[in-house]
Amino acid sequence: GLEGVELAIAIEESFGIKLSDTETAESVTVGDIVDLAWSKVNSRGNWSETGVREVVHQHIREYLGVKACQDSDRLVEDLGME
């Protein structure tokens, strides 16, 4: 849905990365998104894993309209992403 597309774009812009449709479709949990983003920025050395997690969580709260999220939360079932 539109929320997922907007979320992916926000994450791409925040980290200067590109997420493929396959990668995002395979991401089931918040932690999957964190791991995906971290895997793409880790080699650059300008982000910490904690920093990546904080930014991803912030975007998820903003784009999905939830007050809080955890890495174990499932995007569709727990957070209502369409």
PyMOL commands that set and color helices and strands:
alter all, ss='L'
color gray80, all
select helices_A, chain A and resi 2-15+21-25+30-44+49-64
alter helices_A, ss='H'
color red, helices_A
deselect
rebuild
show_as cartoon
